[in-house]
C-alpha cells in the first residue's frame, strides 16, 4: 500500500483478524467478491431481464465492467498525475464491485417501488442498502459477528449520498436514519461533509461510463438502437454540432456489430483518459489525501457521455416493451409486500403463516409491535431476491397450478 493512505484511511469499523499477505483494501475487495450478495447480482436486471439473452449484461457483469473501468482510471491518473502507484487500485476495484450490492430485483423501478412501500418506515435506497449489507450482513465470521468490518476508505468510497432519511429533501437520495454511526466513523466525528471521496468519484464516473456505453451495446443487440430510431430521436432534440457529429458516427457503425463494439470500446478509452486530478480545499484534507484531491472530467468528454446516456434512456428505457416489464416488476413487489405486511404503522398485521423460515427466525428477535422493524425485515427479504427467485415466490402464493409441498417460499 502506498504512502497516499494513512491509519485514518485504513482503520476498520470493528476489529478483524490480521492478514499477513493481503492489504486492508485487498481484504475489503475479496470479502465482497466472494459474498453471496455479489453472486446474486447475476440474476438482477441491468437493462433487460436476466436470462433473456446470453449476451445481455446483468448487474454482475455490469459491476465487473465498472470495476475494470475503475482500475483503468486509477492506472491512468497514477501514471499521468502522481507518477507513482498512489491511489490504491484494489480499493477502487472493491468499491466498484460493491456499488450495486443493495439493488433490488427489477432495477431502479424496483428500488422506487420499495421506497414507496417503505414510506412510513424509513424508506428504501439502493446505496443505503449497500451500506447495510457490507456493515451488518456480509461475511459472518466464526464467532458469529456479521458485517465485513470494512475500512474507513472503503465505506466512504461507496457513499454516493450522505444525507439521512429524516434530513432529506423531496428528491434527494439518502441513507437510513440508523446509519448515522457510519457517517460519524467516515468523517471521524459528528461534523457532516456531503462531498464524495476521491475513490467514490472514480467509481461514480466508471459507473456512468458503463451505463452510457454498455446500455447502448445491449440496446443494439436487442434491436432498439437502429438508424431509424436514432434519427427519429435526434430530430426531436436540440443538438449542437458536436452532438450531431457523435450521432452520425454512431449511425455509421451500426451496419456491423464488430464495428459498433469497437467504436464503443474506443469511447471507453477516451472517457478514461478524459479524467484528471485536481487539488481541493476540504475540512478533511488534512486527515486524508482522499479529500485533498478530486477528479475532474473533460467537459467535452462529459458532454458526449451525457448524450449517450440520454439516448439510451429515451429509446431503450422509455420504450413500451421495457416499461411494460417494469410495470410487472413493480406490481409483483407491491402485491407480495402488502400480502406479507398489511396496514399502516398504527394498524398493521403481519401474515406470519406464509413467512419463510428465514423471516420466522428473525421475527423471534423483533418486537412484533414495532412496525418499522417489521417493515424493514420484510423489505430486506424482498430486496435480496432476484429477478428469478421473486417470481417463484409470487407464483407459489398466487398461481394455483404452481408449486408443490417441497417448494419453499
Secondary structure, 3 states (H helix, E strand, C coil): CCCCCCHHHHCECCCCCCCCCCCHHHHHHHHHHCCHHHHHHHHCECCCCCCCCCCCCEHHHHHHHHHHHHHHHHHHHHHHHHCCCCCCHHHHHHHHHHCCCCCCCCHHHHHHHHHHHCCCCCCCCHHHHHHHHHHHHCCCCCCCCCCCCCEHHHHHHHCCCCCEHHHCCCCCCCECHHHHHHHHHHHCCCCCCCCCCHHHHHHHHHHHHHHHHHHHHHHHHCCCCCHHHHHHHHHCCCCCHHHHHHHHHHHHCCCCHHHHHHHHHHHHHHHHHCEEEEECCCCCCCCCHHHHEEEEECHHHHHHHHHHHHHHHHHHHCCHHHHHHHHHHHHHHHHHHHHHEEECCCCEEECHHHCCHHHHHHHCCCCCCCHHHHHHHHHHHHHHCCCCHHHHHHHHHHCCCCCCCCCCC
